[in-house]
């Protein structure tokens, strides 16, 4: 199991991951916390050879950083 999957499973069991699907405007929102400081930068960066899926498919990406961890909030809207 990858490190991110392991972290997600552990955090979910502690109630630290929340998902919300808002049917009225078809928004999909994901919030992940706590992430190691600097993790959001790695998720958002992209290169020509390897574009970031998070940046490509997200309408909003917000990072809340404290001195010992970060949380990332992602909003995706349907494409069409």
Wavefront OBJ file of the C-alpha trace (Angstrom):
o trace
v 0.000 0.000 0.000
v 1.325 3.438 -0.905
v 2.146 6.039 1.717
v -0.722 8.328 0.676
v -3.234 5.461 0.771
v -1.957 4.411 4.195
v -2.243 7.978 5.471
v -5.772 8.315 4.050
v -6.908 5.087 5.719
v -5.418 6.093 9.059
v -6.825 9.609 8.901
v -10.267 8.349 7.854
v -10.415 6.083 10.876
v -9.679 9.119 13.039
v -12.358 11.259 11.386
v -9.910 13.609 9.708
v -11.001 13.186 6.097
v -14.307 14.588 4.936
v -16.109 14.242 1.628
v -19.120 16.257 0.513
v -21.113 15.861 -2.686
v -23.487 18.736 -3.217
v -26.218 17.653 -5.621
v -27.699 21.110 -6.131
v -24.741 22.367 -8.149
v -22.908 19.086 -8.863
v -19.849 20.107 -6.884
v -17.540 17.461 -5.500
v -15.505 18.632 -2.539
v -12.680 16.785 -0.829
v -10.719 17.891 2.222
v -7.623 16.008 3.366
v -5.916 16.710 6.671
v -3.482 16.544 8.313
v -0.858 16.417 5.588
v 2.857 16.862 6.130
v 3.895 20.483 5.608
v 4.816 20.963 1.933
v 2.660 18.083 0.627
v 0.231 20.370 -1.173
v 3.052 21.876 -3.219
v 3.999 18.442 -4.524
v 0.360 17.712 -5.406
v -0.111 20.965 -7.293
v 3.122 21.105 -9.292
v 3.239 19.830 -12.818
v 5.613 19.552 -15.699
v 5.170 19.308 -19.417
v 5.770 15.552 -19.384
v 3.682 14.864 -16.290
v 0.810 17.334 -15.824
v -0.836 17.488 -12.415
v -4.248 15.822 -12.495
v -5.254 17.774 -9.407
v -4.628 21.116 -11.098
v -6.136 19.932 -14.405
v -9.447 18.701 -12.992
v -9.996 21.103 -10.092
v -11.860 24.383 -10.066
v -10.535 25.393 -6.646
v -7.567 24.292 -4.560
v -7.181 25.853 -1.128
v -4.437 25.076 1.359
v -4.631 25.856 5.053
v -1.198 25.588 6.611
v -0.187 25.670 10.231
v 3.374 25.305 11.463
v 3.194 21.502 11.789
v 0.691 20.362 9.115
v -1.505 21.364 6.161
v -5.018 20.646 5.003
v -6.018 20.773 1.361
v -9.535 21.497 0.107
v -10.336 20.629 -3.518
v -13.500 21.492 -5.462
v -14.280 19.770 -8.758
v -17.126 20.647 -11.122
v -18.471 18.479 -13.948
v -16.831 19.024 -17.319
v -19.023 19.235 -20.312
l 1 2 3 4 5 6 7 8 9 10 11 12 13 14 15 16 17 18 19 20 21 22 23 24 25 26 27 28 29 30 31 32 33 34 35 36 37 38 39 40 41 42 43 44 45 46 47 48 49 50 51 52 53 54 55 56 57 58 59 60 61 62 63 64 65 66 67 68 69 70 71 72 73 74 75 76 77 78 79 80
